[in-house]
Amino acid sequence: MAFLHLQTEAGCGLAIGAFPRFRYDARGGGGLATLGRSDGLGWQAVRFDPSLLNIPALNWRSTRVLGLPLPPGLSIAIQPEQLEGQWHPNSGEVQLEFRSRFCFSLAGCYQAPDLIVHTRLHSETAQGQRHHAQGKRIGTDGEALLVGIAQVPRTGDRWFDHFLGLPDEALAFLRCRLILRKTEDGKAEFSPMGQP
């Protein structure tokens, strides 16, 4: 049986509307996906269990804006609700539907409504009205850059919506490592994608 192991890396990012881009070190996160059967074109289904998917929070330790760390006390927790799609082992192309809640809090004294982000993260080009990014397919070392653009609706908090300029477009970067885990006769083997 085969599984896909996701490891989040440094070099991730998030941009919301005209707000300066968050540059984010996501090392230490990850999850495990089950793999379906390949179709006739070489694509294979991928599904991560959201309850076992860990993406580190954006805070003053992990995140910079305009070269400066986030203010102490400001935290953006990420609560994944969906990460599934397909990948092509031969080409290294990846397409994953990603839905998550981004939970903003400030030193325990202000809790903004959750931002709902739904996008397709993929290894190709993401082009929106405001943002543009180029992904990177899985290399022989297992490293990939997945990018996606989402339309973020209003939260209902007038001050927060005005602060972020919602509704608007968001851009997500997920730099990660994808490793194939094969289980045969009770033994587990880890290898980067594209390697036997």
Buried (B, 14 or more C-beta within 10 A) or exposed (E): EBBBBBBBBEBBBBBBBEBEBBBBBBBEBBBBBBBBEEEEEEBBBBBBEBEEBBBBBBBBEBBBBEEEEBEEEBBBBBEBBBBBBBBBBEEBBBBBBBBBBBBBBEEEEEEBBBBBBBBBBBBBEBEBEEBEBEBBBBBEEBBBBBBBBBBBBBBEBEEBBEEBEBEBBBBBBBBBBBBBBEEEEEEEEEEBBBEE
